[in-house]
Amino acid sequence: MLLKQSQIPHSNTHIEVVECLPERRHLNAETFAVLQTNEFFSEMEAARIQGTYDEVMRKLSKIPLIVFDNFLLLPTTQIEQTNLLILLRSRDEEQKSTILCSQVSVDRCIHEKTA
């Protein structure tokens, strides 16, 4: 579940991101979250169905640092795009940090843009 992450993931990508942060010794479950983008989309859909969408968005907006991993590796729906933009805008207004990480090759991006 999105809001119960209590550990910094162990993959090399996350460790590299965390190592770049000057105040990494202060990172914990209240100050830092890594979200798999596809899981975020699923959780937001579930929150909408359960009537907890606003509460989940409010909590995510308050976390000082969120890292979205596997960012947009899969195509997204209009609703998923809207959920993501709402969260990013809210985080911007709250002056919270967001890092977007992806393993998409530059060649793939260029090919998809020109195809």
C-alpha positions, 0 to 999 in steps of 0.5 A: 500500500502506498502510505505504509512504506517504511523502508528505503528500497534496496535496488541500486537505483534507489540507493543511488538516488538516496546517496545523492541527497545531502540530508539522507540521514533524516529519511524515514517513513514520514519523510520519504516514500518510493512509489512504483508508478503503476502501483500508485495508479492502482491505489488511486483508483482504489481510493476513488472507489472507496471514497478515500481519494481526497484523504490519500491525496492530502497525505501524499501531498504532505510527504517531504520527498516522494520518488516515483520509480518506473515512471511511465514505463507503461501507457497511461489512461486519462484518469491516471494522468489526471491523478498524477498531475493533481498530485504533482501540482499539490506537491508543488503548492506544498513545496515538497520534492518529487523525483521521477525515475525511469529505466526507459532508454533514450533510443526508445523515447526518440523512436516513440516520439518520431514514429 
